């Protein structure tokens, strides 16, 4: 058997990688530096921070809907209705706990981008000061 070696990160024909390499968010694959990780500009960091916060807000809103399930009551007074409501409440508890965890995760991701944005701004200010001290301009 001759030919190219199968790579699961490629399309069947022709073989082109479908997994983007490191680089700028939303940019061309392999557009970044040769190092590991990603490069984001200030606008991208800000956009990602807002996207994660927006997603966290959606999970927070969904928690209100889950609270309704947590308070479910059976439609009747017979045993089956009570048992059904008990299962619905347990499902609501599990859903609520999951939504809380998802919201916390999204908030932590947003915080990471906010921290990176602060570091970006600090670095930018430092470089601007250095250039200005050298008599240059940006």
Steps between C-alpha positions, in 0.01 A plus 500: 500500500650828391383854543455744778463384858154542648480789743173527698541879510452528122221474250493195271608653169699704454676474835482840663507552876160591641629572849624859508848558632598754758428855405264786543138433590299482181810545284666281246652171622867530587473881491652539846853474619682169508441460873228305670175669592299780347552866431209735560477871440322729744172498308495120482573466873216740575263315263582161653452636852155631401406176322584293810305740724202492263502121508522507882199735507302252289582221746393727788166569329450128440541440874170681553329248273667212684367641827148440371583132454645488851161609636283267289190352659307200382178555304302290746512362851550135407831321549601510131463878480714550809766261373506673163542840663781364716690389189436833327635686804811278507551571131458873570760479778749332266428750224540795736832369634626450145394849393671654804821313415479615136446861605797486737720351226400773254563772759845355571580500127381859468721591798801342327444717193447804722833425672671456164348828384648672805841350429468603134419859598787511750745369240369747240540790747854387586600481135343840426695654788823338377448631147413848625808509725714412201354797313287297264131495432234237446 
